[in-house]
Amino acid sequence: MITKQEQQLLSILRSNARASISDLARVLNLSRSTVQNRMTKLEESGVIKGYAVQYGSEYQDNLVSSHVSIKVKQKLTAKTNAELRQVSEVSELYAISGEYDLIAIVQAESLEQLSQILDNIGNLDGVERTNSSVILETKFKR
């Protein structure tokens, strides 16, 4: 388990993964070496897997996003997952219960590009059918 201070550290990093060690130490009221050691511990234990780019609001607001439910032929699940990993516009992929097997979050620069990506996903070996919902507005995101 992680400590309360490590939870605070993770919370700060989730808001700004580029925060400097000095800034983190100041906010947490810890020494720089303590913060660095805790970050190293969190990375080595797998709590922190990596640091990612978050799009700025100007760029993000111009993207078209969609939730794509995907029904997969069971014997081809691993292959389909691997092929979906190669589609750069798929930002997230979840295994789910119910009628569909997966939900992919797809981001495109236009409706035309989204349509092409959806066609490409539907044509992947192992995909039986898809159902997509375009995201009209994000109410909040954490």
C-alpha positions in Angstrom: 0.0 0.0 0.0 1.0 3.6 -0.5 1.3 6.2 2.2 -0.9 9.3 2.5 2.1 11.5 1.4 2.6 9.2 -1.6 -1.2 9.6 -2.4 -0.7 13.4 -2.3 2.3 13.1 -4.5 0.3 11.1 -7.0 -2.5 13.6 -6.9 -0.1 16.5 -7.7 1.5 14.5 -10.5 -1.8 13.6 -12.0 -2.6 17.4 -12.2 0.9 18.2 -13.5 3.3 15.4 -14.3 6.0 18.0 -15.2 6.1 19.5 -11.8 9.7 19.8 -10.7 11.1 17.8 -7.7 11.7 21.2 -6.0 8.0 22.3 -6.4 6.8 18.9 -5.3 9.0 19.0 -2.2 7.8 22.5 -1.4 4.1 21.6 -1.7 4.5 18.3 0.3 6.8 20.0 2.9 9.5 17.3 2.3 13.1 17.4 1.2 13.9 17.0 -2.5 15.8 13.7 -1.9 12.7 12.3 0.0 10.4 13.2 -2.9 12.9 11.8 -5.5 13.2 8.6 -3.5 9.4 8.2 -3.2 9.0 8.8 -6.9 11.6 6.2 -7.7 9.9 3.7 -5.3 6.5 4.4 -7.0 8.0 3.9 -10.4 9.9 0.7 -9.5 6.9 -0.8 -7.8 4.7 -0.1 -10.8 2.4 2.4 -9.2 3.8 5.0 -11.7 4.0 3.4 -15.1 5.0 6.5 -17.0 4.2 10.1 -17.8 2.0 11.1 -20.7 1.3 14.0 -22.9 -2.1 15.7 -22.3 -3.5 17.7 -25.2 -4.0 21.4 -24.7 -7.6 22.6 -24.6 -7.3 24.4 -28.0 -6.2 21.2 -29.7 -8.4 18.9 -27.7 -11.5 21.0 -28.4 -11.0 20.5 -32.1 -10.8 16.7 -31.9 -13.8 14.5 -32.6 -14.0 11.8 -30.0 -16.0 8.6 -30.0 -16.7 5.6 -27.8 -16.6 2.5 -30.0 -18.1 -0.7 -28.7 -16.5 -3.7 -30.4 -17.8 -7.3 -30.6 -14.8 -9.7 -31.2 -14.6 -13.3 -32.4 -13.4 -15.0 -29.2 -10.6 -17.0 -30.7 -9.1 -13.8 -32.2 -9.3 -11.6 -29.1 -5.5 -11.3 -28.5 -4.9 -10.6 -32.2 -7.6 -8.0 -32.4 -6.3 -6.3 -29.2 -2.8 -6.2 -30.7 -4.1 -4.7 -33.9 -6.1 -2.0 -32.1 -3.0 -1.1 -30.1 -1.4 -0.2 -33.5 -4.2 2.3 -34.3 -2.7 5.5 -33.0 -6.1 7.2 -32.9 -7.3 4.7 -30.3 -6.3 6.4 -27.0 -7.8 3.8 -24.6 -9.1 0.3 -24.9 -11.2 -1.5 -22.2 -12.5 -5.1 -21.9 -16.1 -5.0 -20.8 -18.9 -7.3 -19.9 -22.2 -7.4 -21.9 -23.1 -7.7 -25.5 -19.8 -6.1 -26.7 -16.3 -7.2 -25.6 -14.4 -4.0 -25.9 -14.8 -0.2 -25.7 -12.3 1.9 -27.6 -11.9 5.6 -27.2 -11.1 7.0 -30.6 -9.9 10.6 -31.3 -9.8 12.1 -34.8 -9.3 15.5 -36.3 -12.5 15.5 -38.3 -15.7 13.5 -38.8 -14.3 12.2 -42.1 -11.2 10.9 -40.4 -13.3 9.4 -37.7 -15.4 7.6 -40.3 -12.3 6.2 -41.9 -10.9 5.0 -38.6 -14.2 3.3 -37.7 -14.2 1.6 -41.1 -10.7 0.4 -40.5 -11.6 -0.9 -37.0 -14.6 -2.7 -38.5 -12.4 -4.4 -41.1 -9.9 -5.7 -38.6 -9.6 -9.5 -38.5 -11.7 -10.7 -35.6 -14.1 -7.8 -35.3 -17.6 -9.0 -35.8 -19.4 -5.6 -35.4 -19.0 -2.2 -33.9 -21.3 0.5 -32.5 -20.0 4.0 -32.1 -21.2 7.1 -30.2 -19.7 10.5 -30.9 -18.9 12.5 -27.8 -20.7 15.8 -28.1 -19.3 17.5 -25.0 -17.2 16.6 -22.0 -18.9 17.7 -18.8 -15.8 17.0 -16.7 -12.7 14.8 -16.7 -10.4 13.8 -13.9 
